[in-house]
Amino acid sequence: MSVKVAFIGLGVMGYPMAGHLACAGHQVCVYNRTVEKAQKWVSEHQGSYANTPAEAVKDADIVFMCVGNDDDLRSVVYGETGVLVGMRGGTILVDHTTTSAKVAIEVSNKAAEKSIAFLDAPVSGGQAGAENGVLTVMAGGEQSDFERVQGVMAAYSKFSQLLGKVGSGQTCKMVNQICIAGVVQGLAEGLHFAKKAGLDGEKVIETISKGAAGSWQMENRYKTMLAGEYEFGFAVDWMRKDLGIALDEARNNGASLALTAMVDQYYADVQALGGGRFDTSSLLARLDAIHDKK
């Protein structure tokens, strides 16, 4: 069934996600801070664009957002041109941005004042997952609201799950990034060790990936890591933003994240090497740089 939707934010994730919605037959109106990108999107898909968030959402039954961080989210939600000005009561606002749980609760409360439902629904799968329509969505909010949007989100997701009340989706995304950080560091150290030991990295991974050491990161990133290529996916700058959110939350809830804090600082080292836009597998570049100095 065709639904009137708006999509706010056409970055590396939002652009293809909005495209999948249009390809699924939904009526899509997009907004992007840089209007040229919105115009480009319209030239490639059935849909329209608006010059403000409020204008984009005025006819929408569901509004999706995917921007950069807490402040970016506030900039498109609030104010005279924000989505809450344009949305009607009884509609649903879905945020796919990775933010703090605190801002998710804040926006939910503001939306409720206008009888607008809210779901925090960060995604996992990266740019490739967005382009291929196979993202994982982790959501927080009311069951009835989640059920209303789940079928529409299926245009760009392979799996979606409601984790609990508003904020639960963002908290689950923190768990996701915590787990990734440790796995990537382990893989980087393993490949570094193999090279120092004089082993053939390709053969090593071919052997150990069949057992308990195997992971998505190993399967999808080891070849580019061995080649010293780090232009494939989620950027270090974004990962540090996400890990910062997780570390802040850990200070609030008392969780111990010693490994996460360490890997976050290793990513800071990668940034210092000029690798802020490298993908997260570039932890190996840090180890190689340390070795080259010796």
C-alpha positions as CSV (number, residue, x, y, z in Angstrom):
1,M,0.0,0.0,0.0
2,S,1.3,3.4,-1.0
3,V,2.0,5.8,1.9
4,K,2.7,9.5,1.9
5,V,6.2,9.9,3.6
6,A,8.8,12.5,4.0
7,F,12.5,11.9,4.3
8,I,14.7,14.4,6.0
9,G,18.5,14.1,5.3
10,L,20.0,12.8,2.1
11,G,23.5,11.8,3.3
12,V,25.2,8.5,2.4
13,M,22.5,6.6,4.3
14,G,19.4,8.7,3.7
15,Y,19.8,9.2,0.0
16,P,19.5,5.5,-0.9
17,M,17.0,4.8,1.9
18,A,14.6,7.5,0.5
19,G,15.2,5.9,-2.9
20,H,14.1,2.5,-1.7
21,L,10.9,4.1,-0.4
22,A,10.2,5.6,-3.7
23,C,11.0,2.4,-5.6
24,A,8.5,0.6,-3.2
25,G,5.8,2.9,-4.5
26,H,5.5,5.3,-1.6
27,Q,4.9,9.0,-2.2
28,V,8.1,10.6,-1.0
29,C,9.0,14.2,-0.4
30,V,12.6,14.8,0.6
31,Y,14.5,17.6,2.3
32,N,18.2,18.2,2.5
33,R,20.2,21.1,3.8
34,T,22.0,21.3,0.4
35,V,19.2,21.7,-2.0
36,E,21.3,20.5,-5.0
37,K,21.4,17.0,-3.5
38,A,17.6,17.0,-3.1
39,Q,17.2,18.1,-6.7
40,K,19.5,15.3,-7.8
41,W,17.5,12.8,-5.8
42,V,14.3,13.9,-7.5
43,S,15.9,13.7,-10.9
44,E,16.6,10.0,-10.2
45,H,13.4,9.0,-8.4
46,Q,9.7,9.5,-8.4
47,G,9.1,12.1,-5.8
48,S,9.4,15.7,-4.8
49,Y,11.6,18.0,-2.7
50,A,10.9,20.9,-0.3
51,N,13.0,23.8,0.8
52,T,12.3,23.4,4.5
53,P,11.6,20.4,6.8
54,A,8.2,21.9,7.7
55,E,7.2,22.0,4.1
56,A,8.5,18.5,3.3
57,V,6.4,16.9,6.1
58,K,3.1,18.8,5.7
59,D,1.2,16.0,3.9
60,A,3.2,13.0,5.3
61,D,1.7,10.2,7.4
62,I,5.2,9.1,8.3
63,V,8.3,11.2,8.5
64,F,11.8,9.6,8.5
65,M,14.9,11.5,9.5
66,C,18.6,10.5,9.0
67,V,21.0,13.4,9.8
68,G,24.3,13.7,11.6
69,N,24.1,14.1,15.4
70,D,22.1,15.5,18.3
71,D,22.5,19.1,17.2
72,D,21.6,18.3,13.6
73,L,18.5,16.5,14.7
74,R,17.4,19.5,16.8
75,S,18.0,21.8,13.8
76,V,15.5,20.0,11.6
77,V,13.0,19.2,14.3
78,Y,12.6,22.5,16.1
79,G,12.1,26.1,15.0
80,E,9.8,27.9,12.6
81,T,10.8,25.6,9.7
82,G,11.2,22.4,11.7
83,V,9.3,19.2,11.2
84,L,7.2,19.6,14.3
85,V,5.7,22.8,12.8
86,G,4.6,21.0,9.7
87,M,3.5,17.6,11.0
88,R,-0.2,16.8,11.7
89,G,-1.4,15.1,14.9
90,G,-1.8,11.4,14.6
91,T,1.3,11.0,12.3
92,I,4.6,9.3,13.2
93,L,8.1,10.7,13.4
94,V,10.9,8.1,12.9
95,D,14.5,9.1,13.6
96,H,17.2,6.9,12.0
97,T,20.0,9.1,13.1
98,T,22.5,7.7,15.7
99,T,22.1,10.0,18.6
100,S,22.1,10.0,22.4
101,A,19.1,8.4,24.1
102,K,18.7,11.7,25.9
103,V,17.8,13.6,22.8
104,A,15.5,10.8,21.6
105,I,13.4,11.2,24.8
106,E,13.5,15.0,24.5
107,V,12.2,14.9,20.9
108,S,9.6,12.3,21.8
109,N,8.2,14.5,24.5
110,K,8.1,17.6,22.2
111,A,6.3,15.5,19.6
112,A,3.8,14.2,22.1
113,E,2.7,17.8,22.8
114,K,1.4,17.8,19.2
115,S,-0.1,14.3,19.4
116,I,2.7,13.0,17.1
117,A,4.2,9.6,17.8
118,F,7.9,9.1,17.9
119,L,10.3,6.2,17.3
120,D,14.1,6.3,17.7
121,A,15.3,3.8,15.1
122,P,19.0,3.9,14.4
123,V,20.3,1.5,11.8
124,S,23.2,-0.8,11.3
125,G,24.7,-2.0,8.0
126,G,26.5,1.1,6.7
127,Q,26.4,2.7,3.3
128,A,26.4,-0.7,1.6
129,G,23.4,-1.9,3.6
130,A,21.5,1.3,2.8
131,E,22.3,1.0,-0.9
132,N,21.3,-2.6,-1.0
133,G,18.2,-2.2,1.2
134,V,19.3,-4.6,3.9
135,L,19.8,-2.5,7.0
136,T,19.0,-3.6,10.5
137,V,16.7,-1.3,12.4
138,M,16.7,-1.1,16.2
139,A,13.8,0.9,17.6
140,G,12.4,2.4,20.7
141,G,8.8,3.4,21.2
142,E,5.3,2.1,21.4
143,Q,4.5,-1.3,19.9
144,S,1.5,0.0,17.9
145,D,3.6,2.8,16.4
146,F,6.3,0.4,15.4
147,E,3.8,-1.9,13.8
148,R,2.5,1.0,11.7
149,V,5.9,1.8,10.2
150,Q,7.6,-1.6,10.1
151,G,6.2,-2.6,6.7
152,V,7.2,0.7,5.2
153,M,10.8,0.5,6.7
154,A,11.0,-3.0,5.0
155,A,11.8,-1.1,1.8
156,Y,15.3,-0.6,3.0
157,S,15.7,-3.1,5.9
158,K,16.1,-6.8,6.2
159,F,15.3,-6.9,9.9
160,S,13.7,-4.5,12.4
161,Q,13.2,-5.0,16.1
162,L,11.4,-3.0,18.8
163,L,13.7,-3.0,21.9
164,G,11.5,-1.1,24.4
165,K,10.5,2.4,25.3
166,V,11.8,5.5,23.5
167,G,15.6,5.6,23.8
168,S,16.0,1.8,23.7
169,G,16.8,1.9,20.0
170,Q,19.7,4.3,20.6
171,T,20.9,2.3,23.5
172,C,21.0,-0.9,21.4
173,K,22.9,1.0,18.7
174,M,25.5,1.8,21.4
175,V,25.8,-1.9,22.1
176,N,26.3,-2.5,18.4
177,Q,29.1,0.0,18.1
178,I,30.8,-1.3,21.3
179,C,30.9,-4.8,19.9
180,I,32.2,-3.6,16.5
181,A,35.0,-1.6,18.1
182,G,36.4,-4.7,19.9
183,V,36.1,-7.0,16.9
184,V,37.8,-4.6,14.5
185,Q,40.7,-4.0,16.9
186,G,41.1,-7.8,17.4
187,L,41.2,-8.3,13.6
188,A,43.7,-5.4,13.1
189,E,46.0,-6.9,15.7
190,G,45.7,-10.4,14.3
191,L,46.6,-9.2,10.8
192,H,49.4,-7.1,12.1
193,F,50.7,-10.1,14.1
194,A,50.5,-12.3,11.0
195,K,52.5,-9.9,8.9
196,K,55.2,-9.5,11.6
197,A,55.4,-13.3,11.9
198,G,55.9,-13.7,8.2
199,L,52.7,-15.5,7.5
200,D,50.6,-15.1,4.4
201,G,47.6,-13.1,5.5
202,E,45.3,-14.4,2.9
203,K,46.0,-18.0,3.9
204,V,45.7,-17.2,7.5
205,I,42.2,-15.7,7.1
206,E,41.1,-18.4,4.8
207,T,42.0,-20.9,7.6
208,I,40.7,-19.1,10.7
209,S,37.6,-17.6,9.2
210,K,36.0,-21.1,9.1
211,G,36.1,-21.4,12.8
212,A,35.3,-19.4,16.0
213,A,37.4,-16.4,15.0
214,G,35.2,-15.7,12.0
215,S,33.2,-12.4,11.9
216,W,31.5,-10.1,9.4
217,Q,34.4,-7.7,9.7
218,M,36.9,-10.5,8.9
219,E,34.9,-11.7,5.9
220,N,34.2,-8.2,4.4
221,R,37.3,-6.2,5.4
222,Y,40.4,-8.4,5.6
223,K,41.4,-8.1,1.9
224,T,41.2,-4.3,1.9
225,M,43.0,-4.1,5.2
226,L,45.8,-6.3,3.9
227,A,46.0,-4.0,0.9
228,G,46.1,-0.9,3.0
229,E,42.9,0.4,1.5
230,Y,40.4,2.2,3.9
231,E,37.8,3.8,1.7
232,F,35.0,1.2,2.3
233,G,32.3,2.2,4.6
234,F,31.7,3.8,8.0
235,A,34.1,6.6,8.7
236,V,36.4,6.9,11.7
237,D,35.0,10.4,12.5
238,W,31.4,8.9,12.7
239,M,32.6,6.0,14.8
240,R,34.2,8.3,17.3
241,K,31.0,10.2,17.5
242,D,29.1,7.0,18.2
243,L,31.6,5.7,20.7
244,G,31.5,9.0,22.5
245,I,27.8,8.6,22.9
246,A,28.3,5.1,24.3
247,L,31.0,6.2,26.7
248,D,28.8,9.1,28.0
249,E,26.0,6.7,28.6
250,A,28.3,4.3,30.4
251,R,29.3,7.1,32.8
252,N,25.6,7.5,33.5
253,N,24.6,3.8,34.0
254,G,27.8,2.6,35.6
255,A,28.9,0.2,32.8
256,S,32.6,-0.6,32.5
257,L,33.8,0.0,28.9
258,A,37.5,-0.3,29.2
259,L,38.1,-1.8,25.8
260,T,35.7,0.6,24.1
261,A,37.6,3.6,25.7
262,M,40.9,2.2,24.5
263,V,39.7,1.7,21.0
264,D,38.2,5.1,20.9
265,Q,41.6,6.5,21.6
266,Y,43.2,4.4,18.9
267,Y,40.7,5.9,16.5
268,A,41.9,9.3,17.7
269,D,45.4,8.2,16.7
270,V,44.0,7.4,13.2
271,Q,42.4,10.8,13.0
272,A,45.8,12.3,13.9
273,L,47.3,10.4,11.0
274,G,44.8,12.2,8.7
275,G,42.5,9.2,8.6
276,G,39.3,10.8,9.9
277,R,37.5,9.8,6.7
278,F,39.1,6.3,6.6
279,D,36.7,3.4,7.3
280,T,36.8,1.8,10.7
281,S,39.0,-1.0,9.6
282,S,41.9,1.5,9.5
283,L,42.9,0.5,13.0
284,L,45.5,-1.6,11.2
285,A,46.9,1.6,9.6
286,R,47.6,2.8,13.1
287,L,49.6,-0.3,14.0
288,D,51.5,-0.1,10.7
289,A,52.3,3.5,11.4
290,I,53.7,2.6,14.8
291,H,55.8,-0.2,13.3
292,D,57.1,2.2,10.6
293,K,58.4,4.6,13.3
294,K,60.5,1.9,14.9
